[in-house]
Amino acid sequence: MDRPTVLAVLAGVAALLAGVGVVLGAPVGLAVVAGVLGAAAGALALVNHNRFAVSQARLARAEADLDQLRHELIRATEAREDAEARLEWRTTFTARRRSTEANRLTDEVTGLLAEGWFVVALESRMATARRNLRPVAVVVMEVVVGLHRGNPEPADPRRVTAAITATIREADEAFRLRDGVFALLLEDTADTGATWTAERVRMAVIEVESDAVMWAGVACYPAHGLTTEEVLDRADTALDNAREWRQHRIEVAPSEG
């Protein structure tokens, strides 16, 4: 029991005793004392009530803050788990790309360099870029037809390849990956130049496939990542974001913090 409560109880008991004394014929002064003690008891009770109300309000605020922190913790945990799942998937995807087992130098259908050489070439270009302080860009592209009819399917890879090879520079490299996605490796190119290259490829594709829709993701070293895995992850994520549109879309990965 806190101090104001104890004092209020004692004052109340004293007032009660004084009142009993007056009833039994005690002096009038004792009645005054009883009144004073009663008033004191009331004042102390009021103070105690106010303190209790303040304590209750503080407790309510603390519980609300605790609930908010609990919700924030849940959201942070879910975000972390989602990021870990995405990282695991991207790591597996990159490892699959890195593997050259049963992988030929070129794609049989298009004649472009095959997937097994994509990561190897990117690592080589990034190593050179580090020494020369030059950027390197990766563009991953998917081209479909029939999207507006509600029946999308991959565009003719030979026509897409023709549009790509007619657009890129001799110093650049083009690849066709196992999932049908095309990839460009652009030397000494930042994201602005890579976006413009992707746009020129899109226009070239439209000339040979009028019904085609092209989605592309762009990521660059060092703006979007300092390792092969980071750059590929950003490019793949940008392509995923572009796929959310039902029209041509080129997405650039956000720059690192």
C-alpha positions in Angstrom: 0.0 0.0 0.0 1.5 3.4 -1.0 2.0 6.3 1.4 -1.0 8.5 0.4 -3.3 5.5 0.9 -1.9 4.8 4.3 -2.3 8.4 5.4 -5.8 8.5 4.1 -6.7 5.4 6.0 -5.1 6.7 9.2 -6.9 10.1 8.8 -10.2 8.4 8.2 -9.8 6.2 11.3 -8.8 9.2 13.4 -11.8 11.2 12.1 -14.1 8.2 13.0 -12.7 8.0 16.5 -13.1 11.7 17.0 -16.6 11.6 15.7 -17.5 8.8 18.1 -15.9 10.8 21.0 -18.2 13.8 20.1 -21.2 11.6 20.2 -20.2 10.3 23.6 -20.0 13.9 25.0 -16.4 14.9 24.2 -15.5 18.6 23.9 -16.5 20.6 20.8 -12.8 21.0 19.9 -12.7 17.3 19.3 -15.5 17.8 16.7 -13.3 20.4 14.9 -10.4 17.9 14.9 -12.8 15.3 13.5 -13.8 17.6 10.7 -10.2 18.5 9.9 -9.2 14.9 9.9 -12.2 14.0 7.7 -11.3 16.7 5.2 -7.7 15.5 5.2 -8.9 11.9 4.6 -11.0 13.1 1.7 -8.1 15.1 0.2 -5.8 12.2 0.5 -8.3 9.9 -1.0 -8.7 12.3 -3.9 -5.0 12.5 -4.4 -4.8 8.7 -4.3 -7.6 8.4 -6.8 -5.9 10.9 -9.2 -2.6 9.0 -8.9 -4.4 5.7 -9.6 -6.0 7.3 -12.7 -2.6 8.5 -14.0 -1.1 5.1 -13.4 -3.9 3.4 -15.3 -3.4 5.8 -18.2 0.3 5.2 -18.3 -0.3 1.4 -18.2 -2.7 1.7 -21.1 -0.1 3.7 -23.1 2.6 1.2 -22.2 0.3 -1.7 -23.4 -0.4 0.1 -26.6 3.3 0.7 -27.2 3.9 -3.0 -26.5 1.3 -4.0 -29.0 2.8 -1.7 -31.6 6.3 -3.1 -31.0 4.9 -6.7 -31.2 3.3 -5.9 -34.6 6.5 -4.3 -35.8 8.5 -7.4 -34.7 6.1 -9.6 -36.6 6.4 -7.6 -39.7 10.2 -7.5 -39.4 10.4 -11.2 -38.9 8.2 -11.8 -41.9 10.3 -9.5 -44.0 13.5 -11.2 -42.9 12.0 -14.7 -43.7 10.9 -13.4 -47.1 14.4 -12.0 -47.8 16.0 -15.2 -46.7 13.8 -17.2 -49.0 14.5 -14.9 -52.0 18.2 -15.1 -51.3 18.1 -18.9 -51.1 16.2 -19.1 -54.4 18.6 -16.6 -56.1 21.7 -18.4 -54.8 20.3 -21.7 -56.2 19.5 -20.0 -59.5 22.9 -18.5 -59.8 24.6 -21.8 -58.9 22.5 -23.5 -61.6 23.7 -20.8 -64.1 27.3 -21.2 -63.0 27.2 -24.9 -63.6 28.6 -25.9 -67.1 27.7 -29.6 -66.8 26.2 -30.8 -70.1 26.2 -27.3 -71.4 27.5 -26.4 -74.8 29.3 -23.3 -75.9 26.3 -22.0 -77.9 22.5 -22.4 -77.8 21.4 -24.9 -80.4 18.4 -22.9 -81.5 19.8 -19.4 -81.8 23.5 -19.8 -81.9 23.9 -17.3 -79.0 26.3 -18.1 -76.2 24.7 -20.6 -73.8 23.9 -20.1 -70.1 26.9 -21.9 -68.7 29.1 -19.2 -70.1 27.0 -16.3 -68.9 28.3 -16.1 -65.3 31.8 -16.9 -66.4 31.8 -14.0 -68.8 30.3 -11.7 -66.3 32.9 -12.5 -63.7 35.6 -11.9 -66.3 34.1 -8.6 -67.3 33.7 -7.5 -63.7 37.3 -8.4 -62.9 38.5 -6.2 -65.7 36.1 -3.4 -64.7 37.5 -3.4 -61.2 41.0 -2.8 -62.5 40.0 -0.1 -65.0 37.2 1.5 -62.8 34.6 1.0 -65.5 31.0 -0.1 -65.2 29.5 -3.3 -66.6 25.8 -3.7 -67.3 23.6 -6.8 -67.4 20.3 -6.8 -69.2 17.9 -9.8 -68.9 15.0 -9.9 -71.3 11.9 -12.0 -71.9 9.9 -11.6 -75.1 6.4 -13.0 -75.5 3.6 -12.9 -78.1 -0.1 -13.2 -77.7 -0.2 -11.4 -74.4 -3.0 -9.1 -75.5 -5.0 -12.1 -76.7 -4.7 -13.7 -73.2 -2.6 -16.5 -74.6 1.1 -15.5 -74.1 3.9 -17.7 -75.3 7.6 -17.2 -76.0 8.4 -15.3 -79.2 10.3 -16.9 -82.0 13.8 -17.1 -80.5 15.4 -16.8 -83.9 13.7 -13.5 -84.7 14.5 -12.1 -81.2 18.1 -13.2 -81.7 18.2 -11.4 -85.1 16.9 -8.2 -83.5 19.5 -8.4 -80.7 22.5 -9.1 -82.8 21.6 -6.3 -85.2 21.4 -3.9 -82.2 24.3 -4.5 -79.8 27.9 -3.5 -80.3 30.7 -5.9 -81.2 32.2 -5.5 -77.7 28.9 -6.7 -76.1 27.8 -10.3 -75.7 24.4 -11.9 -76.0 23.2 -15.1 -74.3 20.2 -17.4 -74.3 19.5 -19.0 -71.0 17.9 -22.3 -70.3 14.6 -20.8 -69.2 14.3 -19.0 -72.6 15.4 -15.6 -71.2 17.9 -13.6 -73.2 20.8 -11.8 -71.5 23.1 -9.0 -72.6 26.5 -8.2 -71.2 27.4 -4.6 -71.9 31.0 -3.5 -71.4 31.7 0.0 -70.1 28.0 0.8 -69.8 26.0 2.3 -66.9 22.3 1.9 -66.3 21.3 4.8 -68.6 23.2 3.3 -71.5 21.9 -0.2 -70.8 18.3 1.1 -70.7 18.8 2.7 -74.0 20.3 -0.5 -75.5 17.3 -2.5 -74.2 14.9 0.1 -75.7 16.7 -0.2 -79.1 16.4 -4.0 -78.9 12.7 -3.6 -78.1 12.2 -1.5 -81.2 14.1 -4.0 -83.3 12.0 -6.8 -81.9 8.8 -5.0 -82.8 9.9 -4.7 -86.4 10.2 -8.5 -86.7 7.4 -9.5 -84.2 4.7 -6.8 -84.3 2.7 -8.6 -81.6 5.6 -9.0 -79.2 5.9 -7.6 -75.7 9.3 -7.3 -74.1 10.1 -7.2 -70.4 13.7 -6.3 -69.3 15.6 -5.9 -66.1 18.8 -3.9 -65.9 21.5 -4.0 -63.2 25.1 -2.7 -63.3 28.4 -3.1 -61.5 29.2 -1.3 -59.2 26.0 0.7 -58.9 23.7 -2.2 -58.0 26.2 -4.8 -56.7 29.8 -5.6 -56.1 29.7 -9.3 -56.8 28.4 -11.5 -59.6 25.6 -12.9 -57.4 24.5 -9.4 -56.4 24.4 -8.0 -59.9 22.5 -11.1 -61.2 20.1 -11.0 -58.3 19.3 -7.3 -58.9 18.8 -7.9 -62.7 16.5 -10.9 -62.0 14.5 -8.9 -59.5 14.1 -6.0 -61.9 12.9 -8.5 -64.6 10.4 -9.9 -62.2 9.1 -6.3 -61.5 8.9 -5.7 -65.3 6.8 -8.9 -65.8 4.1 -7.4 -63.6 3.1 -5.0 -66.4 1.0 -6.1 -69.3 3.0 -4.1 -71.8 6.6 -3.3 -72.7 8.6 -2.5 -69.6 12.2 -2.0 -68.8 13.0 -1.9 -65.1 16.3 -0.7 -63.6 17.4 -2.1 -60.3 17.4 0.5 -57.4 20.9 1.7 -56.5 22.4 0.3 -53.3 21.7 2.4 -50.1 
